Amino acid sequence: MMQKRLLSLLLITVAVLGIGLILTQRQQPTVEGRSESGPLVPGLAAALNDVSSIRISKAKGELVAELTRGDAGWTVANRSNYLADVGKVREYLIKLSESKVREAKTSKPENYARLGVEDVSGETATGVAVELGGLKDPVKLIVGVSSGGGTPGTFVRRDGEAVSYLVSGDVIPDKEGQNWLAREVIDIASAQVRTVTVTAPDKSVLKLAKTDPTAFNYSVENVPKGRALSSESAGNQTAALLAGLTLEDVLPAGQATPDAATTWSASFNTYDGYVVDATLWDNAGKSWMKFATRIDEAQLDAWVAAEKTKADAARTAAEATAAAKAETAEAKPETGADAASAAQPVADAAAPDNAMPAPFDADKAKADKRAELDKRMAEFNAKSAPVGLRHPDVEGGKPEEDRRPARAKGLSGHSRVARRTWQSGDPGALPRSHEQWLRHANGSTPR
């Protein structure tokens, strides 16, 4: 009887211990340092095309970027709905989809700050919150600091979970909102620019011109009295300002008010009649620009006339070549077997129209060019970037040998409106007169 009681007590004790162990295991958080596996965001790799928004915020809940996908593609909602850098968006989503959990880390709130995974509502938060919209299950992550070391890794905590993780790859998003913008604004090589007209705040005008497309330097008219250019190529840099121009940030046009005392204007006219009109001014200690695009009808007609002249010259040359070949073939003696072989070339040479360029159709050429220019302007406006330029003085001038793309610090405006402004320099960067402009453009004081 005693043995049966002891056995019953042992069984009861074991049962109680078993239940306690089960409860303990269920309540115990993931052990720090324990190896883990699986994707950071389960199912994301197969649902990348379903993502319709990305929201990134940092300390104090400050919004970095709200990226949304719509009919116009990816745009940055908190940057006037300007187009986003699609390549950058795609790259980041792929990084998230490929990231794997490598190791469980702390689940203690007091240790979150060390990994940068504390709630971003705090003033001293070092991590960023990343939210993905459009998926079946909402995704919200707090992305902390890099793990360092030779193998890229990042500390991350999923929203609503206590445990944090070390995951593979660098999944820290860019923390500067303007860096999510599509940077390329416009690209018009100086070889396409015929004239540039620059008007200073005092209404004085400088005009750069290169009527011959094959010439190297631009002439500069209306140089201030008593001044001269530092070199024959002094105007070339200004003409190249629309080549590879990129932006730094955007701002609603309504927030940028031109100041007449600091306002400059510039018009870039290409050989085929495409014109970019730009206005620059200082605002709140920074330089901004707005611009519009249009077609110069007279220059378009001049382009058509020039194309006709070239086409007519080519046709005349082709006719002369064909006539010379025919004359040579007819003068060649034809004997025996040579007669048969010579007959065909003679016949071909005698019919020069078969190889002639078609007569130039001026009306068609103008219509085609107009359609091309209209398309350029439409594409320019549709991406919220009928873009402008940065004045050569903005960075104190560069030597004309420096052909790197110009880089403007901002662009602003409203979607599908052909006028934009952008921050284009340091405080007080814009000159007040053409005399100052020449000093900046030439890199030295005009003599």
C-alpha positions, 0 to 999 in steps of 0.5 A, a space after each residue: 500500500 505504501 509503495 502504491 502511495 509513493 508511486 501515485 505521489 511521484 506520478 502526480 509530481 511528475 505531471 505537475 512538473 510537466 505542466 509547469 515546464 510547458 507553461 514556462 516554455 510558452 511564456 519564455 521569450 526567445 533566448 538572446 543569441 539563439 540561432 534563427 532562420 527564415 525571411 525577415 518579411 515572410 512572403 514578401 519575395 513573392 508579393 513585391 508587385 503588390 506593395 503600394 506604399 512605403 512609409 519611412 519615419 525617424 525620431 519623434 515620428 518625423 516623416 522621412 518619405 511617404 512613397 506611393 505607387 499610382 498611375 504615374 508610377 512611384 511618387 514621394 507624397 510628402 515632396 509634392 508628389 514628385 516622381 520617386 527614384 524607381 531604381 532606389 525603391 526597387 532596390 530597397 524592396 528587394 533587399 527587404 525580401 532577400 533579408 534572412 533572420 540570422 539570430 535572435 537578440 534582446 527582448 528587453 526594452 531597456 536594451 533596445 536603444 543599443 541596437 537602435 530598435 526602440 520606438 521611433 516616437 522617442 526624441 533620441 531614437 536612432 532607428 527608423 520605422 518602415 511600413 509597407 502597404 498593399 500586402 495581405 498582412 501589414 508590415 511594420 519594422 523598426 530598423 536599427 543600426 548596422 551590426 558591423 563586421 565583415 558580413 553585412 547585417 542589421 538589427 531589426 524588430 518587428 512591430 508588436 514583437 518584443 524580440 529583436 533580430 540580427 538579419 542579413 544584409 543592409 536594410 537601413 533605408 535612406 534617412 533623407 527624404 530628398 534622396 528618394 526623389 528621381 534626381 535627373 531633371 533635364 539633359 540638353 547638351 551645349 551642342 544643341 544650345 544656340 543662344 542663352 539670354 541672361 537678365 540680371 535683377 537690374 534688367 541688364 542683359 547678357 546674350 550668349 550665341 553660337 549661330 554656327 553649330 560647329 563653332 567651339 565658343 559662344 560669343 557674349 554680347 552686352 558685356 558691361 562697359 569697361 569689362 572684358 571676358 577672361 577668355 574666349 570660352 568664358 560663356 561655354 559653361 553657362 550654355 552647358 548648364 542644362 546638360 545632365 542637370 540633377 536636383 537635390 530637393 523639391 518644394 511646392 511652388 506656392 511656398 517660393 515667392 520671387 524677390 524682385 531685388 534678387 530675381 534673374 531670368 535666363 532663356 535657353 534656345 536650341 537650334 531646333 526651336 525648343 526653349 527653356 525659360 528659367 527664373 532664379 531668385 533668393 528666398 529665405 537665404 537659399 536660391 530657387 528657380 522656376 521655369 517653363 518650356 515652349 517652342 520658338 516658331 521662328 527658330 523652328 522654321 530656321 531649323 527646317 530651312 537648314 535641314 532642307 539646305 543640307 538635304 538638297 546638298 546631299 541630293 545634288 552630290 548624289 546626282 553628281 556621283 551617279 552621273 559620273 559613274 554612268 559616264 565612266 561605265 558608258 566610256 568603257 570598251 565592251 568586247 566579247 564576254 565583257 559586254 554582257 557583264 557590263 550591260 547591267 552596271 551601265 543600266 543601273 548607272 543610267 538610272 541615278 534616281 534609284 539611289 537618290 535621296 528622296 526630295 526634302 518635304 519641308 512641311 513633313 519635316 516641320 510637322 515631325 519636329 513639332 511632334 517631337 518637341 511636343 512630346 519632349 515637353 509633355 514628358 517633361 511636364 508629366 513627371 512634374 519636372 519641366 526642369 530648369 537650371 542652376 546659374 553658373 555663379 551658384 558654386 562660385 564658378 568652375 573652370 570651363 574644363 570641368 564638364 561634370 553634370 550640373 547639380 541643382 539643390 531642389 525643384 518644386 511645383 505641382 504635378 502636371 504644371 509646366 512651371 517648377 522651382 528648385 533650390 539652387 545654391 548656398 545662401 547669398 549665392 546669386 550675384 546681383 549684377 552681370 559684373 558679379 556674374 562674370 567674376 563667377 563664370 570666368 573664375 576671375 575678375 573681368 579685366 
